[in-house]
Amino acid sequence: MALGDTLKTVTLDEARSYPFWRGPVALLAVMAFAMPVAFATWSALLNNFVIEMARFDGSDIGWLHTVREIPGFLAIGVIVLILVIREQVLALISLALLGVASALTAQFPSLGGLLFITLLSSIGFHYYETVNQSLQLQWIKKERAPQTLGWLLSVGSGATLLAYLLIVITWRNYDLSYDLVYWVSGGVTAVIALGCFLVYPQFESPNPQKKTMVLRSRYWLYYALQFMSGARRQIFVVFAGFMMVERYGFEVHHITALYMVTLLTNMVVAPFLGRAVAFFGERAALVVEYAGLAVIFVLYAGLYIFDWGAEFAAGLYIANHIFFALALAIKTYFQKIADPADIAPTAAVAFTINHIAAVFLPVGLGYLWLTSPTAVFAAAAAMALVSLGLSMLVPRHPVPGRETIMVRDGAQPAE
């Protein structure tokens, strides 16, 4: 296989003549595998690393996650970058940056150092995620999107599971260091990104993407769902794992084992959830997700009142991830209502909207956490209920011109 052949541009129709392992869906799967190797390892070790090595408290972890989310808020910059860089190339560059920065994490065991290296890894993560979402919606056919997205979610869960399993098996038995584990996991992700650049051709989407910012009034419900999703998810991402270490004393292999069980569950459940979204529709999936999350966050708040124990908290953590997996319905909802040329710029705008709350919530709630962890999870429950109300506005069969139940059938799309 010549290098020139791997760098040529092919259409999606032409790509059908390629073996499956060199096709666009295979590339999405390889990237879905590579990203969690670095990110999941970083996440699994983070809470123990910052508490043991950098002496973090609740406000410090809040600041770290606020800085981590700044690149997500600035994801709209992708629109500028795709003027000069193909989306596929930008995805791989971002993936490599995530790997390299993750590999260097343990070299900065202080608040200032961790803020710096986390910012770099976060630029890679968020720009990769923004472009990856765009490529998924461009390369996957609408009729197969829920099932394929569920399958890709399982691939990512499998990679995360592998990372967690290796940590659980080796961390205590071989007395591993944070330095070694971060170097290996980040390096693997960077090498896979380079390999993808060399092995896969450049896939040309059938609909050229707009290279300017796209804000359309008819997408307002999609924007609102993205905003609430980002706000609600941040509370869980920042504080659920931190609570397991701070309140229940989980060690690295304990917290990683919890993550591993969670991922095993997601690997089994995600493809079925994709089929459920295809069968029951996006509205039903989102209603179930948000109702379930509201209950779970109320129970999280109750942990600090009734102290139901670490096992109950771990069960809530697993259940939370199952409901989060239904969020793929937001992607397929947008795919059904969008102008095909809007997907890339809207993905960037939506990712920015998703991270508006993420920039200020972690640090603000970090200070609240010092006085009332219960209030933090109560706020998450309230956000889930707002999301539940928004999900009721999604039509059973969304299409351009019927983006919400408030638009009459057959109405013309509004800008």
C-alpha positions in Angstrom: 0.0 0.0 0.0 1.6 3.2 -1.1 1.6 6.3 1.0 0.2 8.4 -1.9 -2.8 6.0 -2.1 -3.6 6.5 1.6 -3.6 10.3 1.2 -5.9 10.5 -1.8 -9.5 11.8 -1.6 -12.3 9.3 -2.3 -16.1 9.8 -2.2 -18.3 7.8 0.1 -19.6 6.0 -3.0 -16.1 5.1 -4.1 -15.3 4.0 -0.6 -17.8 1.2 -0.8 -15.4 -0.7 -3.1 -12.8 -0.6 -0.3 -12.5 -3.5 2.2 -14.5 -2.7 5.3 -11.4 -2.1 7.5 -10.4 0.8 5.2 -13.9 2.4 5.0 -15.2 5.5 6.7 -17.2 3.6 9.4 -14.1 1.6 10.2 -12.1 4.8 10.6 -14.8 6.1 13.0 -14.5 2.9 15.0 -10.7 3.1 15.2 -10.9 6.7 16.4 -13.7 5.7 18.8 -11.3 3.1 20.2 -8.2 5.4 20.4 -9.7 8.3 22.2 -10.7 6.5 25.4 -7.3 4.9 25.8 -5.9 8.2 26.8 -9.0 10.0 28.1 -10.4 7.1 30.2 -7.0 6.5 31.8 -6.6 10.2 32.6 -10.1 10.2 34.1 -9.6 7.0 36.1 -6.4 8.2 37.8 -7.3 11.9 38.0 -9.1 12.1 41.3 -6.5 10.0 43.2 -3.7 11.8 41.5 -4.9 15.3 42.4 -5.7 14.3 45.9 -2.5 12.3 46.6 0.0 14.3 44.6 -1.4 17.8 44.4 -3.5 17.9 47.6 -6.6 19.1 45.8 -9.9 20.0 47.6 -13.3 20.6 46.2 -12.6 24.1 44.9 -9.3 23.0 43.2 -11.1 20.2 41.3 -13.7 22.7 40.3 -11.1 25.0 38.9 -9.4 22.2 37.0 -12.6 21.2 35.3 -13.5 24.7 34.5 -10.2 25.1 32.7 -10.8 21.7 31.1 -14.0 22.9 29.6 -12.8 26.2 28.2 -11.7 24.6 24.9 -15.2 23.1 24.6 -16.7 26.6 24.9 -14.3 27.7 22.2 -15.1 24.7 19.9 -16.7 27.2 17.5 -13.1 27.8 16.4 -13.4 24.6 14.4 -15.3 26.6 11.8 -12.1 28.7 11.2 -9.8 25.6 11.2 -11.8 23.7 8.6 -11.3 26.6 6.2 -7.7 25.4 5.9 -7.7 21.8 7.3 -9.9 18.9 6.2 -12.2 17.7 9.0 -10.7 14.3 8.9 -7.2 15.6 9.3 -8.2 18.0 12.1 -9.8 15.1 14.0 -6.6 13.1 13.8 -4.4 16.1 14.8 -6.7 16.7 17.8 -6.6 13.0 18.7 -2.8 13.1 18.7 -2.7 16.2 20.8 -4.9 14.6 23.4 -2.6 11.6 23.5 0.6 13.6 23.9 -0.8 16.0 26.5 -2.3 13.1 28.5 1.1 11.3 28.4 2.7 14.4 30.1 0.1 14.8 32.9 2.1 13.3 35.7 5.0 15.7 35.0 2.9 18.6 36.4 1.8 17.6 40.0 0.6 21.1 41.1 -2.5 23.2 40.6 -0.8 25.5 38.1 0.9 22.7 36.2 -2.2 20.6 36.0 -4.3 23.6 34.7 -1.8 24.1 31.9 -1.4 20.5 30.7 -5.2 19.8 31.2 -5.9 22.8 28.9 -3.7 21.3 26.2 -5.3 17.8 26.5 -8.7 19.4 26.5 -8.1 21.3 23.3 -7.3 17.9 21.7 -10.3 16.2 23.3 -12.9 18.8 22.5 -11.8 19.6 19.0 -11.7 15.9 18.3 -15.2 15.4 19.7 -16.6 18.3 17.7 -15.2 17.1 14.4 -15.9 13.5 15.1 -19.6 14.2 15.7 -19.7 16.1 12.5 -18.1 13.2 10.5 -20.4 10.6 12.1 -23.5 12.5 11.0 -22.1 13.1 7.5 -20.7 9.5 6.9 -23.5 7.4 8.5 -26.8 7.0 6.7 -29.8 8.4 8.5 -31.7 5.0 8.5 -28.7 3.3 10.1 -27.5 6.2 12.4 -29.0 5.1 15.8 -27.7 1.5 15.4 -24.3 2.5 14.1 -23.9 5.2 16.8 -24.8 2.6 19.4 -22.2 0.3 17.9 -19.5 3.0 18.0 -20.4 3.7 21.6 -19.8 0.1 22.4 -16.4 0.2 20.6 -15.4 3.2 22.7 -16.7 1.4 25.8 -14.6 -1.6 24.9 -11.4 0.5 24.7 -12.3 2.2 28.0 -12.9 -1.3 29.6 -9.5 -2.5 28.3 -7.8 0.5 29.9 -9.6 0.0 33.2 -8.9 -3.7 33.2 -5.2 -3.2 32.7 -5.1 -0.6 35.6 -7.0 -2.9 37.9 -4.8 -5.9 37.2 -1.4 -4.1 37.2 -1.7 -1.1 39.5 -1.3 -2.8 42.8 0.4 -6.0 41.6 3.2 -4.2 39.9 3.2 -1.0 42.0 2.8 1.2 38.9 3.4 4.9 39.0 1.1 7.6 37.7 4.0 8.7 35.4 4.3 5.3 33.6 0.6 4.8 33.1 0.0 8.2 31.7 3.0 7.9 29.4 1.8 4.5 28.0 -1.9 5.4 27.6 -1.3 8.8 26.0 1.4 7.3 23.7 -0.9 4.6 22.4 -3.5 7.2 21.5 -1.0 9.4 19.7 0.5 6.4 17.7 -3.0 5.2 16.6 -3.8 8.8 15.4 -0.7 8.8 13.3 -1.5 5.3 12.0 -5.0 6.4 10.9 -3.5 9.3 9.0 -1.2 7.0 7.1 -3.6 4.1 6.5 -6.9 5.7 5.5 -7.7 7.8 2.4 -9.4 11.2 2.8 -13.2 10.6 2.6 -15.2 13.2 0.8 -18.7 13.8 2.2 -21.5 14.1 -0.4 -22.6 17.5 0.9 -20.0 20.2 1.0 -20.0 21.8 4.5 -20.6 25.5 5.1 -17.4 27.2 6.4 -19.2 29.9 8.3 -21.0 30.0 11.6 -24.6 28.7 11.3 -27.3 29.7 13.8 -30.8 28.9 12.7 -33.9 29.7 14.7 -35.4 26.3 13.7 -32.6 24.5 15.5 -33.5 26.3 18.8 -34.7 23.1 20.6 -31.5 21.3 19.6 -29.4 24.1 21.0 -31.5 24.1 24.3 -31.0 20.3 24.7 -27.3 20.7 24.1 -27.0 23.5 26.7 -28.9 21.6 29.4 -27.0 18.4 28.6 -23.7 20.1 29.1 -24.7 21.7 32.4 -26.2 18.5 33.8 -23.4 16.3 32.7 -20.7 18.5 34.2 -22.0 18.1 37.7 -21.8 14.3 37.4 -18.4 14.3 35.6 -16.8 16.6 38.1 -18.3 15.4 41.4 -19.5 11.8 41.2 -16.1 10.2 41.0 -14.6 12.8 43.3 -17.2 11.9 45.9 -16.2 8.2 45.7 -12.6 9.1 46.6 -13.3 11.9 49.1 -16.3 10.4 50.9 -15.8 6.7 50.6 -12.0 6.4 50.3 -11.9 4.6 47.0 -8.3 3.8 45.9 -7.1 3.8 42.2 -8.0 0.1 41.7 -11.3 0.5 43.4 -12.5 3.5 41.4 -11.1 1.9 38.2 -13.0 -1.3 39.0 -16.2 0.8 39.3 -15.5 2.4 35.9 -14.8 -1.0 34.5 -18.2 -2.5 35.6 -19.9 0.6 34.3 -18.3 0.2 30.9 -19.1 -3.5 30.7 -22.7 -2.6 31.3 -22.6 0.1 28.6 -20.9 -2.3 26.1 -23.8 -4.7 26.4 -26.6 -2.1 26.6 -25.5 0.6 24.1 -26.4 -1.4 20.9 -29.8 -2.2 22.3 -30.3 1.5 23.2 -29.4 2.4 19.7 -32.1 0.1 18.4 -34.6 1.4 20.9 -34.0 4.9 19.7 -34.6 3.8 16.1 -37.8 1.9 17.1 -39.4 4.2 19.7 -38.0 7.6 18.4 -35.9 10.3 19.9 -38.6 11.9 22.0 -39.3 8.7 23.9 -35.6 8.0 24.4 -34.9 11.5 25.8 -38.0 11.4 28.1 -36.8 8.1 29.6 -33.2 9.5 29.9 -34.1 12.7 31.7 -36.7 11.2 34.0 -34.2 8.5 35.1 -31.4 11.0 35.6 -33.7 13.2 37.8 -34.4 10.3 40.1 -30.7 9.3 40.2 -29.5 12.8 41.1 -32.1 13.0 43.9 -30.8 9.8 45.3 -27.2 11.1 45.0 -28.3 14.1 47.1 -29.8 11.6 49.6 -26.4 9.9 50.1 -25.3 12.9 52.2 -28.4 12.8 54.3 -29.0 9.1 54.8 -25.5 7.6 54.0 -26.7 4.6 52.1 -23.2 3.4 51.7 -20.5 3.0 49.0 -22.3 0.1 47.3 -25.4 2.1 46.7 -23.4 5.1 45.4 -21.6 2.8 43.0 -24.9 1.4 41.8 -26.1 5.0 41.1 -22.9 5.7 39.2 -23.5 2.7 36.9 -27.2 3.5 36.4 -26.3 7.1 35.5 -24.1 6.0 32.7 -26.8 3.8 31.2 -29.2 6.7 31.0 -26.5 9.0 29.6 -26.0 6.5 26.7 -29.5 7.5 25.5 -28.1 11.0 24.7 -27.3 9.7 21.2 -30.9 10.5 20.5 -29.9 14.2 20.5 -27.5 13.5 17.6 -30.0 11.6 15.5 -32.7 14.2 16.2 -30.4 16.9 14.7 -29.5 14.7 11.8 -33.2 14.4 10.9 -33.9 18.1 11.0 -30.7 19.5 9.6 -29.7 20.8 6.2 -26.9 18.4 5.3 -24.6 21.3 4.6 -25.1 22.6 8.2 -23.8 19.6 10.0 -20.1 20.7 10.5 -20.6 24.3 11.5 -23.6 23.4 13.7 -21.6 20.7 15.4 -19.1 23.4 16.4 -21.8 25.8 17.5 -23.6 23.1 19.4 -20.4 22.0 21.2 -19.8 25.6 22.3 -23.4 25.8 23.5 -23.0 22.5 25.3 -20.0 24.0 27.2 -21.3 27.4 28.2 -22.4 26.2 31.6 -19.3 23.9 31.8 -17.0 27.0 32.0 -18.6 28.4 35.2 -20.5 25.5 36.8 -17.5 23.4 38.0 -15.7 26.2 39.9 -18.9 27.7 41.3 -20.3 24.4 42.4 -16.8 23.5 43.7 -17.2 26.2 46.3 -20.7 25.1 47.1 -19.4 21.5 47.4 -17.3 22.7 50.4 -20.5 23.5 52.3 -23.3 21.3 50.8 -22.6 18.4 48.4 -26.4 17.7 48.7 -27.2 21.0 47.1 -24.8 20.3 44.2 -26.7 17.1 43.3 -30.1 18.7 43.9 -29.1 21.3 41.2 -28.4 18.5 38.8 -31.8 16.9 39.5 -33.4 20.3 38.7 -31.5 20.5 35.4 -32.6 17.0 34.5 -36.3 18.1 35.0 -35.8 21.1 32.7 -34.3 18.8 30.1 -37.3 16.5 30.5 -39.7 19.4 29.7 -37.7 20.3 26.6 -37.7 16.7 25.4 -41.5 16.7 25.4 -41.3 19.2 22.5 -39.5 16.8 20.2 -41.8 15.4 17.5 -42.3 11.7 17.1 -41.0 12.0 13.6 -38.8 15.1 13.3 -38.0 16.4 9.8 -37.0 19.7 8.3 -40.0 21.9 8.8 -41.2 20.0 11.8 -38.4 20.5 14.3 -40.7 20.8 17.3 -44.3 19.8 18.1 -45.2 23.5 18.0 -44.6 23.6 14.2 -47.5 22.6 12.0 -47.0 19.6 9.7 -45.9 20.8 6.3 -44.7 24.1 7.5 -41.7 25.5 5.7 -38.4 25.5 7.6 -37.6 28.9 9.2 -34.2 30.3 9.3 
